[in-house]
């Protein structure tokens, strides 16, 4: 009975360590994407009236990112911009 309890505690500790490592690795992996997203939104925020729509803004930023070696889908970038515009009361023409 005591051995079984010790074994369960060891398994719980091992599982906790695996979860912590996994969360840390995921954070590292996603940090690059968060940085890219933030750079796009920072640039868009400087002059949001430059673009008639989120789609046209996405066209521009997908090309810019591709030149920098960061491939992102048009839909993803447009979603970032749409959400930013909605949260900051920016309306497109």
C-alpha positions as CSV (number, residue, x, y, z in Angstrom):
1,X,0.0,0.0,0.0
2,X,2.8,2.4,0.9
3,X,4.7,1.5,-2.3
4,X,1.6,2.1,-4.4
5,X,1.2,5.6,-2.8
6,X,4.9,6.4,-3.5
7,X,4.5,5.2,-7.1
8,X,1.5,7.4,-7.6
9,X,3.3,10.4,-6.2
10,X,6.3,9.8,-8.4
11,X,4.0,9.5,-11.5
12,X,2.2,12.7,-10.5
13,X,5.5,14.6,-10.2
14,X,6.8,13.2,-13.5
15,X,3.6,14.3,-15.2
16,X,3.8,17.7,-13.7
17,X,7.4,18.1,-14.9
18,X,6.4,17.0,-18.4
19,X,3.5,19.5,-18.4
20,X,5.8,22.3,-17.3
21,X,8.4,21.5,-20.0
22,X,5.7,21.3,-22.6
23,X,4.3,24.7,-21.7
24,X,7.8,26.2,-21.7
25,X,8.5,24.7,-25.1
26,X,5.2,25.9,-26.5
27,X,5.9,29.4,-25.2
28,X,9.2,29.4,-27.0
29,X,7.7,28.1,-30.2
30,X,4.9,30.7,-30.2
31,X,7.0,33.6,-29.2
32,X,8.3,34.1,-32.8
33,X,4.7,34.2,-34.1
34,X,3.7,36.7,-31.4
35,X,6.6,38.9,-32.4
36,X,5.7,38.8,-36.1
37,X,2.1,39.6,-35.3
38,X,3.1,42.5,-33.1
39,X,5.4,44.0,-35.7
40,X,2.6,43.8,-38.3
41,X,0.1,45.5,-36.0
42,X,2.6,48.1,-34.9
43,X,3.3,49.1,-38.5
44,X,-0.4,49.0,-39.4
45,X,-1.2,51.2,-36.3
46,X,1.1,54.0,-37.6
47,X,-1.2,54.6,-40.6
48,X,-4.3,52.5,-40.7
49,X,-5.9,54.8,-43.3
50,X,-3.3,53.7,-45.8
51,X,-5.5,50.7,-46.6
52,X,-9.1,50.4,-47.9
53,X,-9.7,47.1,-46.2
54,X,-8.2,44.5,-44.0
55,X,-7.7,42.3,-47.1
56,X,-5.7,45.0,-48.9
57,X,-3.6,45.5,-45.7
58,X,-3.0,41.8,-45.5
59,X,-1.9,41.7,-49.2
60,X,0.7,44.2,-48.3
61,X,1.9,42.6,-45.1
62,X,2.0,39.1,-46.5
63,X,4.4,40.3,-49.1
64,X,6.5,42.2,-46.6
65,X,6.7,39.2,-44.3
66,X,7.6,36.9,-47.3
67,X,10.5,39.2,-48.1
68,X,11.6,38.9,-44.5
69,X,11.4,35.1,-44.8
70,X,8.3,34.8,-42.6
71,X,5.5,32.9,-44.5
72,X,2.1,33.6,-43.1
73,X,-1.3,33.0,-44.8
74,X,-3.3,35.9,-46.1
75,X,-6.3,34.9,-43.9
76,X,-4.2,34.8,-40.8
77,X,-2.8,38.3,-41.4
78,X,-6.2,39.7,-42.3
79,X,-7.7,38.2,-39.1
80,X,-4.9,39.9,-37.1
81,X,-5.7,43.3,-38.7
82,X,-9.5,42.9,-38.5
83,X,-9.3,42.1,-34.8
84,X,-6.9,45.0,-34.2
85,X,-9.2,47.4,-36.1
86,X,-12.3,46.3,-34.3
87,X,-10.6,46.6,-30.9
88,X,-9.3,50.1,-31.8
89,X,-12.5,51.4,-33.5
90,X,-10.8,51.7,-36.8
91,X,-13.2,51.5,-39.7
92,X,-12.2,50.7,-43.3
93,X,-13.6,52.7,-46.3
